[in-house]
């Protein structure tokens, strides 16, 4: 599994309209091959910075979606809201931590890739 973090800077005053648009657009990717989960976040200290964090089965699934005509259409629909081009990071999980009843968190799973 990989995680993709997309960062977008939205023009001031267009945040609410962007949130409505991204909510509708995210529904379009739920049936894409390899898509597992997606969440949209807003930076609490910089309210015009938004992040979409999605999980994909593998890099190939993400790249297929990233290069698809449907995604390009989505980016075109978001363009009027954007201050700059989006940035993205693709991460592969190496170690996972979860809170434990003890004082310190311990690794619950280790992955190799």
Secondary structure as GFF3:
##gff-version 3
##sequence-region A 1 113
A	DSSP	beta_strand	2	9	.	.	.	ID=ss1
A	DSSP	alpha_helix	15	26	.	.	.	ID=ss2
A	DSSP	three_ten_helix	27	29	.	.	.	ID=ss3
A	DSSP	beta_strand	35	42	.	.	.	ID=ss4
A	DSSP	beta_strand	49	56	.	.	.	ID=ss5
A	DSSP	alpha_helix	59	66	.	.	.	ID=ss6
A	DSSP	alpha_helix	69	78	.	.	.	ID=ss7
A	DSSP	three_ten_helix	79	81	.	.	.	ID=ss8
A	DSSP	beta_strand	87	92	.	.	.	ID=ss9
A	DSSP	beta_strand	95	98	.	.	.	ID=ss10
A	DSSP	beta_strand	106	110	.	.	.	ID=ss11
###
